[in-house]
Amino acid sequence: MTAQNANNNSVFNIPAFWKAQQLDWRITVVRTSLERLGYKMILPYLTLYIVLLGATKTQYGLINSLGMVMGGILAPTIGSIIDRNGPKKVYIFGILVLVGGYLALASAKVWQVAALGLFLHAMGQRLGGQSCATICGNCLANCDRAKGMLVCESLAAGVLGMIGPMISGWILVNLMGVTGTPTDPNTIRPLFFIALFFTVTSLLIIIFKLSFRSWGGHVRKNNSVLQDGIAILKADKNCRKWLLISAVNAMPMAMVIPYVQVFAAEAKAADAATLAGMVTATALTSVLCGYVIGVISDKYGRKPVLLFTIVMYLLGLGLLITTKTMSVLLIVGMLAGFQEIGATVSASIQNELVPHRIMGRWIGAVGMFSSIFSAAMAALSGIIYDGIGGKWVFIIYILCELVIRIPLLLSMPETLNTPVDAEKFAGI
């Protein structure tokens, strides 16, 4: 066996790769997988549930927007705390907020209580996600970063994310007696209690298994979080470009994903099984393609891979808008899996733009900008959906990709083998 073949075999030896990584990263993968299992169970029905409780699409957009605004405002402060003290305490607090969100959603009898749950859910995901991103950014080497993050996204969370909607769809059809599209919020309600169980389990894992490790304990106390964020942006023009790239990258969570299922139900007459099948198909793409794409990204570069995933996702949205056949919705779901893979590749690039010691503050600065931008788009998307039609929510996002993110991405350097110029960030 040649050295090249041995190396290729080791790349695809996932158990060996897993064992070679740091324990904190492995714990984070387990926690993320459990959270993803619960979230993917409710995802096909979350927007529909709140609409069935009485909210309009405009109200839903405003609810979603509020959580993003608050998460964005807090992101730089959270990043500074993580750099100084490590991510564990923030991680625990974020999961507790997520627990509160699921409790409110599960107990909601009116849409206003569900709105509180959605707000807390968005906040909890921001806090937990920022902690998770910092751990990935610091625990994985450049040559392993995309593979490692896609082991988490595609193989661990992806497999469970595929099982989640299958479970929820089976529960609705066989236990709750739903035929066609769900019309009673009480048939969806039990799913939130199951998601709550998985979230509490993930909380216990973080409490008892994650270390209190920190990577940036020398944060200057005389600098405000805003000063640090501005200093990072001044230090490198690519960081400034990345703000806009990351803003468009975050748009699907704000104005696309929340409306795909309800659009499929209302405009394409998708039933409960098809809605669950779309989410399962999304996870299937992550499982089948994610790790392989991570290997390619770690070997040949991030940019061409990310561009490929963007094009595939946009193709899926084009099918969603134009199809008149319900079975095509499963293809739409499969192509949506490339958005999740692409978001992970995008995070790999983001983590390679700054030194490790300021990772928390960098992620916080990006999070603030992208969250506030996404919040505006989330509020606008509900108004657009109610006012001129659901398809325009997707068309506007597609235009933002074509006009903003893709041109800026083409102007960025390839980060895979480009070391960070630490001198640029020496004063931060």
Secondary structure in CASP SS format (residue, H / E / C, confidence):
PFRMAT SS
TARGET T0000
AUTHOR 0000-0000-0000
METHOD secondary structure of the structure
MODEL  1
M C 1.00
T C 1.00
A H 1.00
Q H 1.00
N H 1.00
A H 1.00
N H 1.00
N H 1.00
N H 1.00
S H 1.00
V H 1.00
F C 1.00
N C 1.00
I H 1.00
P H 1.00
A H 1.00
F H 1.00
W H 1.00
K H 1.00
A H 1.00
Q C 1.00
Q C 1.00
L H 1.00
D H 1.00
W H 1.00
R H 1.00
I H 1.00
T H 1.00
V H 1.00
V H 1.00
R H 1.00
T H 1.00
S H 1.00
L H 1.00
E H 1.00
R H 1.00
L H 1.00
G H 1.00
Y H 1.00
K H 1.00
M H 1.00
I H 1.00
L H 1.00
P H 1.00
Y H 1.00
L H 1.00
T H 1.00
L H 1.00
Y H 1.00
I H 1.00
V H 1.00
L H 1.00
L C 1.00
G C 1.00
A C 1.00
T C 1.00
K H 1.00
T H 1.00
Q H 1.00
Y H 1.00
G H 1.00
L H 1.00
I H 1.00
N H 1.00
S H 1.00
L H 1.00
G H 1.00
M H 1.00
V H 1.00
M H 1.00
G H 1.00
G H 1.00
I H 1.00
L H 1.00
A H 1.00
P H 1.00
T H 1.00
I H 1.00
G H 1.00
S H 1.00
I H 1.00
I H 1.00
D H 1.00
R H 1.00
N H 1.00
G C 1.00
P C 1.00
K H 1.00
K H 1.00
V H 1.00
Y H 1.00
I H 1.00
F H 1.00
G H 1.00
I H 1.00
L H 1.00
V H 1.00
L H 1.00
V H 1.00
G H 1.00
G H 1.00
Y H 1.00
L H 1.00
A H 1.00
L H 1.00
A H 1.00
S H 1.00
A C 1.00
K C 1.00
V C 1.00
W H 1.00
Q H 1.00
V H 1.00
A H 1.00
A H 1.00
L H 1.00
G H 1.00
L H 1.00
F H 1.00
L H 1.00
H H 1.00
A H 1.00
M H 1.00
G H 1.00
Q H 1.00
R H 1.00
L H 1.00
G H 1.00
G H 1.00
Q H 1.00
S H 1.00
C H 1.00
A H 1.00
T H 1.00
I H 1.00
C H 1.00
G H 1.00
N H 1.00
C H 1.00
L C 1.00
A C 1.00
N H 1.00
C H 1.00
D H 1.00
R H 1.00
A H 1.00
K H 1.00
G H 1.00
M H 1.00
L H 1.00
V H 1.00
C H 1.00
E H 1.00
S H 1.00
L H 1.00
A H 1.00
A H 1.00
G H 1.00
V H 1.00
L H 1.00
G H 1.00
M H 1.00
I H 1.00
G H 1.00
P H 1.00
M H 1.00
I H 1.00
S H 1.00
G H 1.00
W H 1.00
I H 1.00
L H 1.00
V H 1.00
N H 1.00
L H 1.00
M C 1.00
G C 1.00
V C 1.00
T C 1.00
G C 1.00
T C 1.00
P C 1.00
T C 1.00
D C 1.00
P H 1.00
N H 1.00
T H 1.00
I H 1.00
R C 1.00
P H 1.00
L H 1.00
F H 1.00
F H 1.00
I H 1.00
A H 1.00
L H 1.00
F H 1.00
F H 1.00
T H 1.00
V H 1.00
T H 1.00
S H 1.00
L H 1.00
L H 1.00
I H 1.00
I H 1.00
I H 1.00
F H 1.00
K H 1.00
L C 1.00
S C 1.00
F C 1.00
R C 1.00
S C 1.00
W C 1.00
G C 1.00
G C 1.00
H C 1.00
V C 1.00
R C 1.00
K C 1.00
N C 1.00
N C 1.00
S C 1.00
V H 1.00
L H 1.00
Q H 1.00
D H 1.00
G H 1.00
I H 1.00
A H 1.00
I H 1.00
L H 1.00
K H 1.00
A H 1.00
D C 1.00
K H 1.00
N H 1.00
C H 1.00
R H 1.00
K H 1.00
W H 1.00
L H 1.00
L H 1.00
I H 1.00
S H 1.00
A H 1.00
V H 1.00
N H 1.00
A C 1.00
M H 1.00
P H 1.00
M H 1.00
A H 1.00
M H 1.00
V H 1.00
I H 1.00
P H 1.00
Y H 1.00
V H 1.00
Q H 1.00
V H 1.00
F H 1.00
A H 1.00
A H 1.00
E H 1.00
A H 1.00
K C 1.00
A C 1.00
A C 1.00
D C 1.00
A H 1.00
A H 1.00
T H 1.00
L H 1.00
A H 1.00
G H 1.00
M H 1.00
V H 1.00
T H 1.00
A H 1.00
T H 1.00
A H 1.00
L H 1.00
T H 1.00
S H 1.00
V H 1.00
L H 1.00
C H 1.00
G H 1.00
Y H 1.00
V H 1.00
I H 1.00
G H 1.00
V H 1.00
I H 1.00
S H 1.00
D H 1.00
K H 1.00
Y H 1.00
G C 1.00
R H 1.00
K H 1.00
P H 1.00
V H 1.00
L H 1.00
L H 1.00
F H 1.00
T H 1.00
I H 1.00
V H 1.00
M H 1.00
Y H 1.00
L H 1.00
L H 1.00
G H 1.00
L H 1.00
G H 1.00
L H 1.00
L H 1.00
I H 1.00
T H 1.00
T C 1.00
K C 1.00
T C 1.00
M C 1.00
S C 1.00
V H 1.00
L H 1.00
L H 1.00
I H 1.00
V H 1.00
G H 1.00
M H 1.00
L H 1.00
A H 1.00
G H 1.00
F H 1.00
Q H 1.00
E H 1.00
I H 1.00
G H 1.00
A H 1.00
T H 1.00
V H 1.00
S H 1.00
A H 1.00
S H 1.00
I H 1.00
Q H 1.00
N H 1.00
E C 1.00
L C 1.00
V C 1.00
P C 1.00
H H 1.00
R H 1.00
I H 1.00
M H 1.00
G H 1.00
R H 1.00
W H 1.00
I H 1.00
G H 1.00
A H 1.00
V H 1.00
G H 1.00
M H 1.00
F H 1.00
S H 1.00
S H 1.00
I H 1.00
F H 1.00
S H 1.00
A H 1.00
A H 1.00
M H 1.00
A H 1.00
A H 1.00
L H 1.00
S H 1.00
G H 1.00
I H 1.00
I H 1.00
Y H 1.00
D H 1.00
G H 1.00
I C 1.00
G C 1.00
G C 1.00
K H 1.00
W H 1.00
V H 1.00
F H 1.00
I H 1.00
I H 1.00
Y H 1.00
I H 1.00
L H 1.00
C H 1.00
E H 1.00
L H 1.00
V H 1.00
I H 1.00
R H 1.00
I H 1.00
P H 1.00
L H 1.00
L H 1.00
L H 1.00
S H 1.00
M C 1.00
P C 1.00
E C 1.00
T C 1.00
L C 1.00
N C 1.00
T C 1.00
P C 1.00
V C 1.00
D C 1.00
A H 1.00
E H 1.00
K H 1.00
F H 1.00
A C 1.00
G C 1.00
I C 1.00
END
